Amino acid sequence: MLATPTLSLLAEAAAPTGGGLTGFLPIILMVAVFYFLVIRPASKQEKDRKARLSKLDKGDQVRLTGGILGKVVSIEDQIVFVEIADKVKIRVLKAEIGDKWEPPVITPTVVKADGAEVRS
């Protein structure tokens, strides 16, 4: 007699409660959050970068993916000639140009005799 109530309790505990979609709801929410926080902004940045590179022109300052800085000398289809030093030009695939690069503007600092710094 004792075996019958125990089996019925186990059967009730193993029975699914709620719909089948309820178990997947947290996973669906995590995927949605991951998409909106990671994938979508990254694809938008890549699209913007490609738009900037499509407007690449002779004389633009660029940063290569390896960290090399240079100036565009000429563009031939998918190959860009970049001058990285005086009379030193390298051929680079257009896809390997990280982005346009604007040199930072450095404001000179003048130190007076009394030790005060003045930026001009």
C-alpha positions, 0 to 999 in steps of 0.5 A: 500500500505504501508504494502506490502513494509514493509513485503518484507523488513522483508522477505529480512532481515529474509532470510539466507545469505551464506551457512549453514556451515558458521554459525558453522565455529566459533564453529568448530574452538573453538572446534579444538583449545580447543582440541589442547591446552587442551585435547591432551596435557593432554592425552599425559601427562597421557600416559607418567605417566602411562608408568613411573608407569608401570616401577615402581620398589622396592626402587623407591620414589613415590608421592601419589595422596594425597600428601604423599611421600614414598618408594616402598617396594613391588608390587603385581599386582595392589597393591603397598606397600609404606613405608611412615616412619620407619616401617610404610607401607601402601597398595596403589592401583597402580592407586593412585600413582601420579608419581615417586618423586625425592627428590630435591638436596639441596646445603648447604650454608656456611655463612662467618664471613663477611656475604658473602654466599658461596654455595658448 
